[in-house]
Amino acid sequence: MSNQEQGFSLKDFNWKKWIKPGMIFLAVLFASIFIYITYQVYKKLPNGDDLKNIRNATASEIYSSDGILIGKYFIQDRTDINFEKLPKHLINALLATEDIRFYKHNGFDRRGMLRVLFKSIIMQDESSGGGSTVEQQLAKNLFPRKKYRFFSMLINKTREAIVATRLNETFNKNEILTLYFNTVPYGENAYGIAAGARRYFNTAVDSLNIQQAATLVGMLKATTSYNPAKNPEKAKERRNVVLQQMAKYQFITQEEAEKFQKKDLKIRYNYLSHNTGLATYFREYLRQELDEWCNTHYKPDGTPYNLYTDGLKIYTSIDSKMQRHAEKAMTEHMSKLQVSFYSHWKNSTPWKKSPQVLTDACKRSDRYQYLKSLDLDEANFKKELNKKTEMKVFTWDGEKEKNFSTLDSIKHYLYFLQAGFFAMDPFTGQVKVWVGGINHKYFKYDHVTSKRQVGSTFKPIVYAAALESGISPCEYFPNQRQVIEEYDNWSPKNADGNYGGYYSMIGALTKSVNTVSASLIMKAGVNKVVNFAEKLGISSPLDPVPSLALGTADVSLMEMVSAYSAFANGGKSVSPNYLLKIKDKAGKTIYKSNPPDFRQTVSASTAEMITYMLRKVVQEGTAAGMANYVGPDAQIAGKTGTTQSHADGWFIGYTPALVAGCWVGAEDRRVHFRSIDLGQGAHMAMPIFGKFMGKLGKDKKLKKYVYQQWPELREEIFENMDCIPFSEKAPDGYPVNNSGTDEAFEGDELRRPSENQRSHRRQESKEPLNWFKNIFKKKKRERTSSESEEDEWY
């Protein structure tokens, strides 16, 4: 039906009648838009005072004792620097590329905007530079853009222009440049030129060369597209554009630009996350402690410190070179040991006879717990557990993509042997090395603080307690099976199954004879040994039973190393100390550790005797293989340890300047080697200690920790230990313990043999003192024709 038929015609429409209402409507509309835009532009617009109080979320940094940055705690990876740290060529690269009139405008450059309009937009000339000034870009970095429907670009640009002029009024140009470089994003959650320099070139800002500076400035155009790690060719092209701009504005010559443009783009990518870098396990342990500290310590404004945003400088006792040597030593040994473990079980699995191992591992997994929460029936539950998907897994050959099910993944990780390594200075308590595991990304459990059976590494504590109780180091104990009725008829066995003869303390500890250790703990007193261990710093619960002498207690690596430190430090115990100092963002010290608190927990005489015995362990006992790693001149005392079923391998040792320890085993104790040859501490753990010491010995600045000489043994101690280590029959003239169950000897003085006893023993055994004196540089005595070679035990 036509308009005419409807009685309506456009010619009949009264246009004039609607002009005025239409104009009013448009005026109101534009006024509303103007008011809306104006309101949004000035809404919460920062003033000069706000700008002066700008505080970026700045990462807290962790430093080693030798001044090396070993990690950060952050939400955004950002480190602020001063203007003096900005190289001139870095500033020139920025100005040439982004804002050549920086020193001439007041924050908003009208000429620059016109240049961009015609050259960049119309003529598509990339070398024309950006339209926004440094101040405008800074405003965008400080106050991220928001969405305002159809007017987002207009409102955001206007706000940035106003903030830019206010920045120019609040700060001088150098301060603006500093603030700019501290806020620019570099992708991958890295902010600021310091983070960019460290991420892509692993260097400090003031060490950037011209090509590196040009690369980082070039990235500002598009951090993803020009990321030198992900898109090296595009990053190089962009770098060359920046170099050409520098030549164009005569910051460098054309010849220099061409020379630099021909150079390859060399990066040293250093993605420093919570799972990468040095001492990852230590940093995580420290993070938890620092979180608690921050919650109870307050800034001048009354708010608690924030570890992730306040830019704290955290100074630790970790030695970066030692830490690196330890991590390399662990990697070298554990990668080979894992191959051996795979080969050992190639025709079976460690849980074939104990399927509960796999069941328990499944139940511990996050995926299992998630599937359980879905309340699936048994068929679908098993189907999901066996459903395969692409995933990255850890291997000693690097991360690998595997088409694994949840069950495949659990089995894969059950096979891995773990390790922990810990070292400290016995004279200050400062922790030098902390390696909590083989890979922090995939294995979070820290084996420095976790507790495992310590095996024979506990024996020196028993021997020291016995000496402190007054038992003579030259008292002889029969190497024979005994039954201790009052403790459920416990009867200790020797690992090698050999019995017979008589051992002094030196011989028994050197050969790690279990029967003698059991006799010693019974004679010294089980409760006294427990109390003595606690005095040395072992805080883990210790059952007062004689099997404690063989290391049945679960104790942490940190505790064991701390306990041994008393033997290295003349009997003085000191608690581990790893946090030395904290400074705030302004450089003010807000925390400083207390001086070490020494406790004389062992007599100096006992410490000397234990050290001598443990040196014998390394020279000719269960740790004799140490020489393969450090040579015969290394000054090392130590003890191996192996637990039941070979589930744990240990070595704790020390030199005159350093005490360290290592543990190796699977996270599930039921996963282990089947033979003692492969599962003993000398095979699993000692090589890491040995490799570590070997690396220190080759380091000019650290070899003192390996080859520093022991103090000469005091004559009194020498006389007290003047006895052969082993005799087939009970030596005449010396005390012999035949029961192994005597009451503890009460007395403060060492019980030493008389001169007549020593003379009698020498006549009987014809044993010279050469083997003993040579170690401590005593004068060597000529062997007489009547002395037999067989008398030399070592």
Secondary structure, DSSP 8 states (H G I E B T S, - for coil): --HHHHT--GGG--HHHHHHHHHHHHHHHHHHHHHHHHHHHHTT---HHHHHT----B-EEEE-TTS-EEEEE-SSEE----GGGS-HHHHHHHHHHH-TTTTTSSS--HHHHHHIIIIIIIS--GGG--SS-HHHHHHHHHS-----GGGHHHHHHHHHHHHHHHHHHHS-HHHHHHHHHTT-B-STTEESHHHHHHHHH-S-GGG--HHHHHHHHHHTT-TTTT-TTT-HHHHHHHHHHHHHHHHHTTSS-HHHHHHHHHS----------TTSSS-HHHHHHHHHHHHHHHHT-B-TTS-B--TTTB--EEEE---HHHHHHHHHHHHHHHHHHHHHHHHHTTTS-TTSS-THHHHHHHHHSHHHHHHHHTT--HHHHHHHHT--EEEEE--TT--EEEEE-HHHHHHHHHT-EEEEEEEE-TTT-BEEEEE--S-TTT----TTTSEEE-GGGGHHHHHHHHHHTT--TT-BEE-----BGGGTTB----TT----SEE-HHHHHHTT-HHHHHHHHHHH-HHHHHHHHHHTT--S----SGGGGGT-SEEEHHHHHHHHHHHHTTTEE---B-EEEEE-TTS-EEEE------EE-S-HHHHHHHHHHHHHHHHHSTTGGGHHHH-TT---EEEEEE-GGG--EEEEEE-SS-EEEEEEEESSTT---SSHHHHSHHHHTHHHHHHHHHHHHHSTTTTHHHH-------HHHHHHT-S-SEESS--TTS-B-SSS-------SS-----HHHHHHHHHHH---SHHHHGGGT-------TTS-GGG---
